[in-house]
Amino acid sequence: MSERPRLAVIGAGPAGLVAALAAAARGVAVTLIDAAPDAGGQFYRQPAAGLGARRPGALHHQWRTWERLRDGLAAQVGAGRIRHLTEHHVWCVERESASFAVHALLGPEQEESVVVRADAVLLATGGYEKVLPFPGWTLPGVVTAGGAQAMLKSGLVLPGRTVVVAGTGPLLMPVAVGLAAAGAKVAALVESADPKDFVRHARVLAAHPDKLAEGARYAAELARYRVKVHVRHAVVAAHGTDRLEAVTVAALDADGRVRAGSERRVPCDSLAVGHGMLPHTDLAETLGCRLDGVNVAVDDEQRTDVPGVWAAGETTGIGGAALSLAEGRIAGLSIAARLDSRAPEPGSYASAAKARAGLREFFTAVDNVCTPPDRWVERVGDDTLVCRCEEVPAAAIREAVDELGAGDVRTVKLLTRAGMGWCQGRMCGAAVAGLAGCPPTPARRPFARPVPLGVLAREPDEAS
């Protein structure tokens, strides 16, 4: 592998997998690095082998696509064209003159670090859920929508027996259907957006009949499982003593305010709540890649503005597995050509580029409709914790802005410690920005995850 140009792909989800396969098939020595024990990412997350799942495909759609990717990866690893490093947690990517050094912590303990050297890097680091606080959101039994899905896919366990799924966005329907199919009683699906708003985007939606059919199938499954669907509603509070016992659901007016008298209590022992996704951009920011809003900015070949660095998948914008697959293929073909000192032939990825353009337009329309209500901050009481790591309540953030003059997220952080804990603001960053009335700003941390001091003091070993 050392005689061929070297590519480090960070992230083994849909984008990273297809890019690794495309580049390896064209003579590039690929190292695929991922924090999980198996490839697939969140979308293709698999149950542990020891659980003996008889029908793992029942938890997924696009299962045949996953089988092709899985088998292709196994073949390329067997042929020595791809080196697949599992349970490697990348914490930093450094430039070394004309190459890169990718540093990763090993295994669940994350006390040892290794380095992977490469001529090019593809960032396929995916996304994470946007978490917005509300009274009672820290009770045991309240999980993110993606967290509930991950528990089911990887552990074959339910977050509770009676579940409410709430928030906004296309993830809610598959989560609710998956939980109901696995035996949970889904007491309600609570969506803050109004489906009638999609009428404004009829032209874009009509160009994607497959997506409309997918949504119709989920709607039919919700009806079959007798899941009550409440649109233009929100969970405004969670209740319980030692754990979740019920939630309050209320109707929202056109401005996102709670309609007086519409509140009602729904008994449940689990709440799966999600308000959309945000891209993982930590490594891109460390490398100095330009951001377009909250997404990593790329050109038509998925190149960032940092030479030798490509990005694909959710890190360039949230858009689901199909978009990630299209971007990953374009990136893999581009990398293989550029490492061979030539420009890629546009015709080689024309179909992927067409799919990318259409899906980006589709998900822009979805994002315009499925956004958290503007007035969500009004429902956050002063005593509601916003930063769980540092136990910072909403009152402290409001005081920093209204009385101490904080005008940006960084100043709020310095005055309140919100975002200074273990997660470094990944969980609370959007909420802090929303409560402070400030736009989110890039963190540009030197490390993408906490690193033991002993690791920094030692010379890293080469990854084997």
C-alpha positions in Angstrom: 0.0 0.0 0.0 2.9 2.4 0.7 3.8 2.6 -3.0 0.4 3.9 -3.9 -1.0 7.4 -3.1 -2.5 7.3 0.4 -6.0 8.4 1.4 -7.4 8.6 5.0 -11.2 8.5 5.1 -12.5 9.6 8.4 -16.0 8.1 9.0 -17.3 4.7 7.7 -20.9 5.8 7.1 -22.5 5.9 3.6 -20.3 8.7 2.3 -17.1 7.4 3.7 -17.8 3.8 2.5 -18.6 4.6 -1.1 -15.7 7.1 -1.4 -13.3 4.5 0.0 -14.5 1.9 -2.5 -14.4 4.3 -5.4 -10.8 5.4 -4.6 -9.5 1.9 -3.8 -10.9 0.6 -7.1 -8.7 3.2 -8.9 -5.4 2.3 -7.2 -5.5 4.5 -4.1 -4.3 3.0 -0.8 -7.2 3.7 1.5 -7.3 3.7 5.3 -10.9 3.9 6.5 -11.0 5.1 10.1 -14.1 5.0 12.3 -15.0 5.2 16.0 -17.6 2.4 15.8 -16.8 -1.3 16.0 -18.4 -1.9 12.6 -18.8 0.1 9.4 -22.2 1.6 8.4 -22.5 4.8 10.5 -25.8 5.7 12.2 -27.8 5.0 9.1 -26.5 1.4 8.7 -25.9 0.8 12.4 -26.0 -3.0 13.1 -26.9 -5.0 16.2 -23.9 -6.7 17.9 -23.2 -10.2 16.6 -23.6 -11.6 20.0 -27.3 -10.6 20.1 -28.1 -13.1 17.4 -30.5 -10.9 15.4 -32.3 -13.1 13.0 -33.6 -10.3 10.7 -31.3 -7.3 11.1 -32.6 -5.9 7.8 -36.0 -5.4 9.3 -34.6 -2.4 11.2 -33.5 -0.7 7.9 -34.6 0.3 4.5 -32.2 0.4 1.6 -30.8 -2.9 3.0 -29.6 -4.1 -0.3 -27.5 -1.0 -0.7 -25.9 -1.7 2.6 -25.2 -5.3 1.6 -23.4 -4.1 -1.5 -21.3 -1.7 0.5 -20.5 -4.3 3.2 -19.5 -6.9 0.7 -17.5 -4.5 -1.4 -15.6 -3.3 1.7 -14.9 -6.9 2.7 -13.5 -7.7 -0.7 -11.3 -4.6 -0.8 -10.0 -5.3 2.7 -9.3 -8.9 1.7 -7.4 -7.7 -1.4 -5.3 -5.3 0.7 -6.6 -2.2 -1.0 -8.4 -0.8 2.1 -7.2 -0.9 5.7 -10.2 -0.6 8.0 -9.4 0.7 11.4 -12.4 0.3 13.8 -12.8 1.9 17.3 -10.3 4.6 16.3 -11.5 8.0 17.6 -9.9 10.8 15.5 -9.1 13.7 17.7 -6.8 15.8 15.4 -5.6 16.0 11.8 -2.3 17.8 11.2 -0.7 19.1 8.0 2.8 17.9 7.5 4.3 19.8 4.6 2.7 17.9 1.6 0.9 15.2 3.7 -1.4 14.8 6.7 -1.1 13.1 10.1 -4.4 11.7 11.4 -4.3 11.1 15.2 -6.8 8.7 16.8 -7.5 7.3 20.3 -7.8 3.6 20.5 -10.7 1.5 21.7 -13.3 2.3 24.4 -10.7 3.3 26.9 -9.2 6.0 24.6 -5.9 6.1 26.6 -3.6 5.3 23.7 -3.2 7.2 20.4 -1.9 6.2 17.0 -1.2 8.2 13.9 -2.2 7.5 10.2 -0.3 9.3 7.5 -1.9 10.1 4.2 -1.5 12.3 1.1 -5.2 13.3 1.2 -8.0 13.3 3.7 -11.7 12.8 3.3 -13.9 14.1 6.1 -17.1 12.0 6.2 -17.8 12.6 9.9 -21.6 12.8 9.7 -23.9 14.8 11.9 -25.4 14.9 15.3 -28.8 15.8 16.7 -29.8 19.4 17.6 -31.0 19.4 21.2 -33.2 22.1 22.5 -34.1 22.3 26.2 -37.5 22.4 27.8 -38.7 21.9 31.4 -38.0 18.4 32.5 -35.8 17.4 29.5 -33.1 16.1 31.8 -35.3 13.4 33.4 -34.3 9.8 32.9 -36.4 8.4 30.1 -35.9 11.5 27.8 -33.6 10.6 24.9 -32.9 12.0 21.5 -34.8 10.6 18.6 -31.6 9.3 17.0 -30.6 7.9 20.4 -33.8 5.8 20.6 -33.1 4.6 17.0 -29.5 3.7 17.9 -30.7 1.7 21.0 -33.0 -0.3 18.8 -30.6 -0.8 15.9 -27.5 -1.7 17.8 -28.9 -3.1 21.1 -32.3 -4.4 20.1 -33.8 -2.6 23.1 -36.5 -0.1 23.5 -36.1 3.2 25.4 -39.4 2.5 27.2 -42.7 0.7 26.9 -44.9 3.7 26.2 -43.1 6.3 24.0 -43.8 9.8 22.7 -41.8 10.8 19.7 -41.6 14.6 19.3 -39.8 17.5 17.7 -39.5 18.2 14.0 -38.0 16.7 10.9 -38.0 13.6 8.7 -36.3 11.4 11.3 -39.4 11.3 13.5 -41.5 9.1 11.3 -39.0 6.2 10.9 -38.2 6.4 14.6 -41.9 6.1 15.6 -42.5 3.3 13.1 -39.4 1.4 14.2 -40.3 1.6 17.8 -43.9 0.6 17.2 -42.8 -2.4 15.0 -40.5 -3.5 17.8 -43.3 -3.7 20.3 -43.4 -0.3 22.0 -46.7 1.6 22.4 -46.1 4.9 20.6 -48.6 7.1 22.4 -48.1 10.1 20.0 -46.0 11.5 17.3 -45.7 15.3 17.9 -44.5 17.4 15.0 -44.1 21.1 15.4 -44.1 21.8 11.6 -47.3 22.0 9.6 -47.4 19.7 6.6 -49.5 22.2 4.6 -46.3 24.3 4.4 -44.9 21.8 2.0 -47.4 23.1 -0.6 -45.0 26.0 -1.2 -42.4 23.5 -2.4 -44.7 21.3 -4.6 -42.4 21.5 -7.6 -39.4 20.3 -5.8 -41.2 17.5 -4.0 -42.9 16.3 -7.2 -39.4 15.7 -8.7 -38.8 13.1 -6.0 -41.6 10.6 -6.2 -39.5 8.0 -4.4 -39.2 10.3 -1.3 -43.0 11.0 -1.4 -43.6 7.2 -1.6 -41.3 6.6 1.3 -43.2 9.2 3.4 -46.5 7.7 2.4 -45.3 4.2 3.5 -44.4 5.6 6.9 -47.7 7.4 7.2 -49.5 4.1 6.4 -47.4 2.3 9.0 -48.3 4.9 11.7 -51.9 4.4 10.9 -51.6 0.6 11.1 -50.0 0.9 14.5 -52.7 3.5 15.6 -50.1 6.1 16.4 -51.8 9.5 17.0 -50.1 12.2 15.0 -50.3 15.8 16.2 -49.0 18.4 13.7 -48.3 22.0 14.7 -47.9 20.7 18.3 -44.9 20.5 20.6 -43.9 18.8 23.9 -43.6 21.8 26.2 -42.8 20.0 29.5 -41.8 16.6 30.8 -42.9 15.4 34.2 -41.7 12.8 36.7 -40.0 12.4 40.1 -37.2 9.8 39.6 -37.9 9.3 35.9 -40.3 10.4 33.1 -43.9 9.7 33.8 -45.7 12.0 31.4 -45.3 14.9 29.0 -47.4 18.0 28.3 -48.3 18.4 24.6 -49.7 21.7 23.3 -50.9 23.2 20.0 -48.8 26.0 18.5 -50.1 29.1 16.7 -48.7 30.5 13.4 -45.9 32.3 15.4 -44.9 29.2 17.4 -46.6 30.3 20.6 -48.6 27.8 22.7 -52.3 28.1 22.1 -54.0 28.9 25.4 -56.0 26.0 26.8 -54.6 23.5 24.4 -52.2 21.8 26.8 -52.9 18.1 27.7 -50.9 15.5 29.6 -49.8 12.3 27.9 -48.6 9.4 30.1 -45.4 7.8 28.9 -42.2 6.4 30.3 -40.0 7.5 27.4 -39.8 10.6 25.2 -37.7 10.5 22.0 -37.2 14.1 20.9 -35.3 15.6 18.0 -35.1 19.0 16.3 -33.1 18.2 13.3 -29.4 17.6 12.7 -26.2 19.5 12.7 -23.0 18.6 10.8 -19.8 17.5 12.6 -17.3 20.1 11.6 -14.7 20.0 14.4 -11.9 18.4 12.3 -12.7 20.7 9.3 -12.5 23.8 11.5 -9.2 22.6 13.0 -7.8 22.3 9.5 -9.0 25.8 8.6 -11.7 24.7 6.1 -14.2 27.4 5.2 -17.7 26.9 6.5 -20.9 27.9 4.6 -23.2 28.7 7.6 -22.8 25.6 9.7 -21.7 23.3 6.9 -18.3 22.6 5.5 -18.1 24.4 2.1 -17.1 22.3 -0.9 -16.8 22.7 -4.6 -18.3 20.5 -7.3 -15.7 17.8 -6.6 -16.4 17.9 -2.9 -13.1 19.6 -2.3 -12.7 22.0 0.6 -10.7 25.2 0.3 -7.8 23.4 2.1 -5.6 21.6 -0.5 -5.7 17.8 0.0 -8.9 17.9 2.1 -12.3 16.7 0.8 -15.6 16.5 2.6 -18.7 14.5 1.9 -22.0 13.4 3.5 -23.7 15.2 6.4 -20.7 17.3 7.3 -21.4 19.3 4.1 -25.1 19.6 4.9 -27.8 17.3 6.3 -29.5 15.3 3.6 -29.8 11.6 4.4 -28.1 8.5 3.1 -28.9 8.9 -0.6 -27.2 12.3 -0.8 -24.3 11.0 1.3 -23.8 8.2 -1.2 -23.8 10.6 -4.2 -21.3 13.0 -2.5 -19.1 10.1 -1.4 -18.8 8.7 -4.9 -18.0 12.1 -6.4 -15.3 12.6 -3.7 -13.8 9.2 -4.2 -13.5 9.7 -7.9 -12.1 13.2 -7.5 -9.5 12.1 -5.0 -8.3 9.2 -7.1 -7.8 11.5 -10.1 -6.2 14.4 -8.2 -3.7 12.0 -6.5 -2.8 10.9 -10.0 -2.1 14.5 -11.0 -5.1 14.8 -13.3 -8.6 16.3 -13.3 -11.5 13.8 -12.9 -13.6 13.2 -16.0 -17.0 14.9 -15.2 -18.8 12.2 -17.1 -17.6 9.6 -14.6 -19.8 11.1 -11.8 -22.5 12.8 -13.9 -25.3 10.7 -12.5 -24.1 11.2 -8.9 -23.8 15.0 -9.5 -27.4 15.0 -10.8 -28.6 13.1 -7.8 -26.7 15.4 -5.5 -28.2 18.6 -7.0 -31.8 17.2 -6.8 -31.4 15.9 -3.3 -29.8 19.1 -2.0 -32.8 21.0 -3.4 -35.2 18.6 -1.8 -33.7 18.8 1.6 -33.4 22.6 1.5 -37.2 22.5 1.0 -37.6 20.1 4.0 -35.3 22.3 6.2 -37.4 25.4 5.3 -40.5 23.6 6.7 -39.1 21.5 9.5 -37.4 24.1 11.6 -38.0 24.5 15.4 -40.6 27.2 16.2 -39.0 30.6 16.7 -40.7 31.0 20.1 -39.2 27.9 21.7 -37.0 30.0 24.0 -40.2 31.5 25.6 -41.0 28.0 26.9 -37.7 27.6 28.6 -38.1 28.5 32.3 -35.2 30.3 34.1 -34.6 27.2 36.2 -34.3 24.9 33.2 -30.8 23.5 32.8 -29.4 24.3 29.4 -25.8 23.1 29.8 -26.0 19.7 31.5 -22.2 19.2 31.8 -21.7 22.4 33.8 -25.3 22.6 35.2 -25.9 26.1 33.8 -29.6 27.2 33.9 -31.3 29.4 31.4 -31.4 32.2 34.0 -27.6 32.5 33.9 -27.5 32.8 30.1 -30.2 35.4 30.1 -28.3 37.3 32.8 -25.1 37.2 30.8 -26.9 38.8 27.9 -29.3 41.2 29.6 -27.2 42.4 32.5 -23.6 41.6 31.7 -23.7 42.7 28.0 -22.7 39.4 26.3 -23.2 39.8 22.6 -21.8 36.5 21.2 -21.8 32.8 22.2 -18.1 32.9 23.2 -18.7 35.7 25.7 -21.7 33.9 27.1 -19.5 30.8 27.5 -16.8 32.7 29.4 -19.4 34.3 31.7 -21.4 31.2 32.5 -19.3 28.2 31.6 -22.0 27.0 29.3 -20.3 24.7 26.8 -17.1 24.2 28.8 -17.9 20.7 29.9 -17.2 17.2 28.6 -19.2 17.6 25.4 -17.6 21.1 24.7 -20.9 22.6 23.7 -21.9 19.9 21.2 -25.1 19.2 23.1 -26.0 22.7 24.3 -24.4 24.9 21.7 -27.5 25.5 19.6 -29.6 26.1 22.7 -27.2 28.6 24.2 -27.1 30.5 20.9 -30.9 30.5 20.7 -31.4 31.7 24.2 -28.7 34.4 23.8 -30.1 35.5 20.5 -26.7 35.1 18.9 -25.7 33.2 15.7 -23.7 30.0 16.4 -20.0 30.6 15.7 -17.3 28.1 14.8 -15.4 26.8 17.8 -12.0 26.1 16.1 -10.9 23.8 18.9 -7.4 22.3 18.5 -8.9 18.8 19.4 -12.1 17.2 18.2 -12.6 15.3 21.5 -11.1 15.2 25.0 -7.6 13.8 25.0 -5.7 12.5 28.1 -2.6 14.5 28.9 -0.5 11.4 28.8 -1.3 11.0 25.1 -0.1 14.5 24.4 3.1 13.8 26.2 4.0 10.6 24.3 5.1 10.2 20.7 2.3 8.4 18.9 2.7 5.0 17.4 2.0 4.3 13.7 -1.4 2.6 13.2 -1.1 -1.0 12.4 
